[in-house]
Amino acid sequence: MKAWICLPLIALVLAGCAGKTAYRDSCASQLDSAWKELDLAKAEGFAGTVSYSKALSLLTGAKTQQQFEAFEGCANKAEKARFYIRESRAGR
């Protein structure tokens, strides 16, 4: 009887763990690209712009979310950061 109770719980736990990896690759690739673009923007002299600062702040938050396995939020923040990096390089 206990096996009938434990089996659904085990399945639920395993499904929950598998769901956390849905955005893992997207998070990692977005972060990698964003950090490279941020370095380029800094090298080009756009490090003092407001958009650059926003991007840096978003990337810091995204890296934190990646460490805590909040991959969807990480991917979203990294994507927003890349937008602000493009804005920074455009002089806005």
N, CA, C and O of each residue as an XYZ file, in Angstrom:
368
protein
N       0.817     -1.197      0.000
C       0.000      0.000      0.000
C       0.865      1.267      0.000
O       0.543      2.250     -0.667
N       1.968      1.227      0.758
C       2.850      2.395      0.805
C       3.490      2.658     -0.555
O       3.766      3.806     -0.904
N       3.725      1.597     -1.318
C       4.315      1.768     -2.643
C       3.394      2.561     -3.564
O       3.864      3.327     -4.405
N       2.083      2.379     -3.407
C       1.119      3.117     -4.232
C       1.119      4.598     -3.890
O       0.794      5.428     -4.738
N       1.474      4.934     -2.678
C       1.532      6.339     -2.268
C       2.873      6.941     -2.678
O       2.925      8.084     -3.134
N       3.944      6.192     -2.521
C       5.286      6.700     -2.819
C       5.538      6.850     -4.325
O       6.232      7.775     -4.746
N       4.991      5.965     -5.115
C       5.237      5.991     -6.548
C       4.805      7.315     -7.202
O       5.594      7.890     -7.951
N       3.588      7.823     -6.951
C       3.222      9.117     -7.544
C       4.084     10.268     -7.030
O       4.382     11.199     -7.778
N       4.483     10.213     -5.773
C       5.344     11.257     -5.227
C       6.709     11.271     -5.907
O       7.242     12.336     -6.220
N       7.264     10.105     -6.130
C       8.557      9.999     -6.811
C       8.436     10.522     -8.243
O       9.311     11.248     -8.715
N       7.367     10.159     -8.927
C       7.143     10.626    -10.297
C       7.006     12.147    -10.333
O       7.533     12.794    -11.238
N       6.312     12.714     -9.368
C       6.132     14.161     -9.298
C       7.462     14.869     -9.071
O       7.738     15.885     -9.710
N       8.274     14.353     -8.183
C       9.588     14.943     -7.905
C      10.481     14.880     -9.143
O      11.145     15.861     -9.478
N      10.501     13.746     -9.815
C      11.318     13.611    -11.019
C      10.843     14.536    -12.129
O      11.662     15.090    -12.863
N       9.549     14.707    -12.261
C       9.009     15.620    -13.276
C       9.390     17.053    -12.950
O       9.695     17.837    -13.849
N       9.376     17.394    -11.688
C       9.768     18.744    -11.275
C      11.223     19.031    -11.574
O      11.567     20.133    -12.002
N      12.076     18.056    -11.353
C      13.498     18.229    -11.641
C      13.745     18.362    -13.140
O      14.589     19.152    -13.562
N      13.030     17.611    -13.928
C      13.200     17.678    -15.382
C      12.718     19.016    -15.925
O      13.272     19.511    -16.907
N      11.717     19.602    -15.321
C      11.187     20.877    -15.781
C      12.137     22.035    -15.580
O      12.040     23.038    -16.288
N      13.043     21.925    -14.643
C      13.979     23.011    -14.360
C      15.023     23.176    -15.454
O      15.683     24.213    -15.516
N      15.187     22.197    -16.303
C      16.241     22.272    -17.310
C      15.741     22.816    -18.646
O      16.504     22.878    -19.610
N      14.480     23.205    -18.713
C      13.893     23.625    -19.989
C      14.628     24.806    -20.610
O      14.825     24.828    -21.825
N      15.034     25.777    -19.819
C      15.675     26.981    -20.353
C      17.178     27.004    -20.094
O      17.828     28.025    -20.317
N      17.732     25.894    -19.627
C      19.152     25.867    -19.241
C      20.069     26.264    -20.399
O      20.939     27.118    -20.225
N      19.893     25.663    -21.572
C      20.761     25.958    -22.713
C      20.568     27.383    -23.204
O      21.533     28.067    -23.543
N      19.321     27.825    -23.243
C      19.033     29.187    -23.677
C      19.675     30.202    -22.737
O      20.257     31.192    -23.179
N      19.565     29.947    -21.450
C      20.162     30.827    -20.448
C      21.669     30.913    -20.657
O      22.232     32.007    -20.697
N      22.311     29.780    -20.787
C      23.764     29.743    -20.936
C      24.220     30.447    -22.209
O      25.178     31.220    -22.180
N      23.551     30.191    -23.313
C      23.978     30.805    -24.577
C      23.697     32.307    -24.595
O      24.509     33.087    -25.093
N      22.547     32.712    -24.051
C      22.222     34.143    -23.986
C      23.227     34.885    -23.103
O      23.694     35.968    -23.457
N      23.556     34.296    -21.954
C      24.529     34.921    -21.057
C      25.900     35.030    -21.714
O      26.550     36.071    -21.631
N      26.332     33.967    -22.358
C      27.635     33.976    -23.011
C      27.708     35.068    -24.074
O      28.668     35.837    -24.130
N      26.682     35.122    -24.909
C      26.645     36.140    -25.970
C      26.586     37.546    -25.389
O      27.262     38.454    -25.873
N      25.778     37.721    -24.354
C      25.613     39.046    -23.763
C      26.911     39.542    -23.139
O      27.259     40.713    -23.290
N      27.634     38.668    -22.440
C      28.901     39.100    -21.834
C      29.906     39.492    -22.906
O      30.648     40.459    -22.735
N      29.937     38.746    -24.020
C      30.847     39.088    -25.116
C      30.472     40.437    -25.722
O      31.344     41.261    -25.997
N      29.171     40.664    -25.931
C      28.714     41.934    -26.491
C      28.990     43.087    -25.529
O      29.321     44.192    -25.959
N      28.854     42.830    -24.232
C      29.122     43.861    -23.235
C      30.600     44.238    -23.244
O      30.942     45.416    -23.134
N      31.474     43.247    -23.375
C      32.910     43.524    -23.461
C      33.233     44.354    -24.699
O      34.065     45.260    -24.648
N      32.574     44.041    -25.807
C      32.774     44.814    -27.034
C      32.319     46.263    -26.850
O      33.001     47.196    -27.274
N      31.164     46.437    -26.214
C      30.647     47.784    -25.983
C      31.605     48.574    -25.097
O      31.826     49.765    -25.316
N      32.172     47.904    -24.098
C      33.126     48.573    -23.213
C      34.375     48.968    -23.989
O      34.896     50.069    -23.812
N      34.857     48.075    -24.849
C      36.049     48.353    -25.648
C      35.816     49.507    -26.620
O      36.742     50.248    -26.948
N      34.588     49.651    -27.071
C      34.262     50.723    -28.008
C      33.991     52.045    -27.303
O      33.774     53.066    -27.956
N      34.002     52.029    -25.969
C      33.841     53.267    -25.220
C      32.424     53.594    -24.803
O      32.136     54.742    -24.463
N      31.538     52.625    -24.817
C      30.150     52.888    -24.449
C      29.854     52.502    -22.997
O      28.692     52.402    -22.604
N      30.913     52.285    -22.198
C      30.728     51.814    -20.828
C      30.071     52.849    -19.921
O      29.572     52.486    -18.856
N      30.055     54.093    -20.295
C      29.487     55.120    -19.433
C      28.017     55.401    -19.667
O      27.437     56.223    -18.958
N      27.402     54.759    -20.621
C      26.013     55.064    -20.944
C      25.052     54.398    -19.964
O      25.385     53.418    -19.298
N      23.852     54.964    -19.899
C      22.813     54.424    -19.024
C      22.416     53.017    -19.477
O      22.204     52.137    -18.643
N      22.316     52.803    -20.775
C      21.941     51.483    -21.302
C      22.970     50.432    -20.929
O      22.613     49.292    -20.633
N      24.246     50.803    -20.941
C      25.306     49.873    -20.546
C      25.126     49.468    -19.090
O      25.256     48.293    -18.747
N      24.827     50.437    -18.239
C      24.627     50.161    -16.816
C      23.421     49.253    -16.588
O      23.465     48.350    -15.752
N      22.347     49.497    -17.333
C      21.166     48.637    -17.218
C      21.507     47.210    -17.639
O      21.104     46.246    -16.988
N      22.245     47.090    -18.721
C      22.625     45.771    -19.217
C      23.494     45.033    -18.200
O      23.297     43.842    -17.959
N      24.445     45.734    -17.609
C      25.319     45.121    -16.617
C      24.516     44.645    -15.409
O      24.759     43.562    -14.876
N      23.568     45.457    -14.990
C      22.715     45.084    -13.862
C      21.863     43.862    -14.194
O      21.728     42.958    -13.370
N      21.294     43.830    -15.382
C      20.486     42.681    -15.800
C      21.320     41.409    -15.902
O      20.863     40.330    -15.524
N      22.534     41.535    -16.408
C      23.393     40.353    -16.529
C      23.811     39.814    -15.169
O      23.939     38.603    -14.987
N      24.020     40.704    -14.224
C      24.349     40.259    -12.866
C      23.176     39.484    -12.274
O      23.363     38.438    -11.653
N      21.962     40.007    -12.472
C      20.773     39.309    -12.003
C      20.565     37.974    -12.711
O      20.160     36.989    -12.092
N      20.845     37.951    -14.012
C      20.688     36.713    -14.782
C      21.669     35.649    -14.301
O      21.313     34.475    -14.194
N      22.895     36.055    -14.014
C      23.896     35.096    -13.529
C      23.476     34.526    -12.173
O      23.662     33.341    -11.898
N      22.908     35.390    -11.335
C      22.417     34.926    -10.035
C      21.293     33.915    -10.220
O      21.264     32.879     -9.556
N      20.365     34.223    -11.128
C      19.273     33.289    -11.388
C      19.790     31.968    -11.952
O      19.252     30.905    -11.643
N      20.818     32.034    -12.768
C      21.396     30.806    -13.310
C      21.960     29.948    -12.176
O      21.808     28.727    -12.184
N      22.601     30.582    -11.214
C      23.176     29.843    -10.085
C      22.098     29.147     -9.256
O      22.329     28.072     -8.703
N      20.912     29.771     -9.174
C      19.811     29.193     -8.406
C      18.857     28.379     -9.278
O      17.762     28.026     -8.838
N      19.265     28.081    -10.506
C      18.527     27.265    -11.458
C      17.163     27.837    -11.821
O      16.214     27.089    -12.056
N      17.064     29.156    -11.866
C      15.860     29.825    -12.361
C      16.153     30.194    -13.815
O      16.318     31.367    -14.151
N      16.213     29.177    -14.665
C      16.720     29.346    -16.022
C      15.830     30.212    -16.911
O      16.340     30.933    -17.769
N      14.525     30.157    -16.727
C      13.629     30.975    -17.564
C      13.869     32.456    -17.292
O      13.989     33.245    -18.229
N      13.939     32.836    -16.030
C      14.205     34.232    -15.677
C      15.578     34.669    -16.139
O      15.762     35.807    -16.572
N      16.538     33.772    -16.049
C      17.898     34.057    -16.509
C      17.904     34.365    -18.004
O      18.500     35.352    -18.436
N      17.243     33.527    -18.785
C      17.196     33.732    -20.237
C      16.501     35.045    -20.581
O      16.941     35.766    -21.477
N      15.425     35.354    -19.875
C      14.706     36.606    -20.134
C      15.563     37.820    -19.808
O      15.606     38.776    -20.583
N      16.243     37.792    -18.671
C      17.097     38.915    -18.280
C      18.270     39.086    -19.248
O      18.624     40.209    -19.607
N      18.863     37.986    -19.661
C      19.988     38.060    -20.595
C      19.535     38.629    -21.942
O      20.264     39.393    -22.574
N      18.345     38.256    -22.371
C      17.811     38.797    -23.625
C      17.567     40.301    -23.519
O      17.880     41.050    -24.445
N      17.010     40.740    -22.394
C      16.810     42.178    -22.166
C      18.147     42.908    -22.113
O      18.276     44.017    -22.631
N      19.134     42.286    -21.490
C      20.464     42.898    -21.399
C      21.050     43.095    -22.787
O      21.657     44.129    -23.067
N      20.873     42.111    -23.653
C      21.386     42.240    -25.015
C      20.714     43.397    -25.754
O      21.348     44.065    -26.570
N      19.429     43.634    -25.468
C      18.738     44.783    -26.056
C      19.407     46.078    -25.600
O      19.687     46.958    -26.414
N      19.660     46.191    -24.290
C      20.277     47.409    -23.764
C      21.712     47.589    -24.257
O      22.177     48.718    -24.408
N      22.407     46.496    -24.506
C      23.758     46.595    -25.061
C      23.691     47.170    -26.475
O      24.492     48.026    -26.848
N      22.720     46.685    -27.257
C      22.547     47.238    -28.613
C      22.197     48.714    -28.549
O      22.684     49.508    -29.353
N      21.349     49.083    -27.590
C      20.982     50.497    -27.415
C      22.216     51.326    -27.034
O      22.397     52.443    -27.520
N      23.045     50.776    -26.174
C      24.260     51.457    -25.744
C      25.187     51.695    -26.922
O      25.735     52.785    -27.083
N      25.359     50.667    -27.744
C      26.253     50.795    -28.903
C      25.687     51.741    -29.941
O      26.432     52.302    -30.745
N      24.370     51.925    -29.933
C      23.744     52.869    -30.872
C      23.764     54.289    -30.318
O      23.342     55.228    -30.993
N      24.251     54.445    -29.098
C      24.357     55.786    -28.517
C      23.115     56.238    -27.797
O      22.950     57.434    -27.561
N      22.228     55.317    -27.435
C      20.997     55.698    -26.729
C      21.036     55.276    -25.289
O      20.082     55.517    -24.549
